[in-house]
Amino acid sequence: MVHWAAEERAAIASVFSKVDLERDGGDALVRLLVVHPHTQKFFNSFGDLSDPSSNAKVQAHGKEVLGTLNNASHHLDDMKGTLHQLSDDHTNILNMDPEIFKRFTKMLVIVMATKVGPAFTPPVHVALDKFLDSVADILIQRYP
């Protein structure tokens, strides 16, 4: 179990209070698909990904992903329980490459840093990285 200092909790809450789930989630997923084009193979059901930013399914899934992370940010003391079903789905049903989680979190940090601006200080960055690393670790726990 990860220990969360009060400052880390406040930093994570502050960042998530500033994000637009639909736009920012979509932006992060678009970045993943453009910067790491090999990840597109996991999203074949989304149709044409030649321009991910104009794909409604990419935008909707980005919103869903960021919404799940936002929910997890409100349950820091039970992230494992909060993310249990998502971990199972990505492992057993979707067969998602676990490396994608870590790549996505890097894209999300860029989007959130841009969104938050000067308030995205090094301590805030550290807290967000710790949170996103914890999420990725939980999601890949079920992989063989």
Residue, then its C-alpha position, 0 to 999 in steps of 0.5 A: m500500500v502506498h503512503w500518501a502525505a497530505e501535500e501529495r493528496a492536496a497536489i493530486a486533488s488540485v490537478f484533477s480539479k483543473v482538468d476537463l475530463e473529455r478534452d484532456g482525456g482525449d488529448a492524452l489518448v491522441r498523444l499516445l496514438v500519435v507519438h507511439p503509433h504502434t499502440q493503435k493496434f489495440f484500438n482497432s475497434f475505434g475505426d479510422l485512426s489516421d487522425p485520432s484527434s477527430n475520432a469520436k471513439v478516441q475522444a470518448h475513451g480518453k474521457e472514460v480513462l481520465g474519469t477513472l483516474n479522477n475516481a481513483s484520485h478520490h480513493l487513494d487509500d483503496m486504489k487497488g479495489t477501485l481499479h480491480q475491475l479495470s485491471d481484470d478487463h485490460t488483462n483478461i479481455l483486452n490483452m492490452d500491452p502493459e507498457i501502454f499504461k506507462r506510456f499513456t501516463k507520460m502523455l497525460v503528465i504533458v497534458m496536465a502540466t500544460k493545463v495546470g500551467p505555473a502551478f505544476t511545480p516540481p512537488v506537484h509533478v512528483a505527486l502526480d507521477k507517484f499517483l500515475d505510477s501507482v495506477a500503472d502498477i495496479l493495472i499490470q499486477r494481474y499480468p503473468 
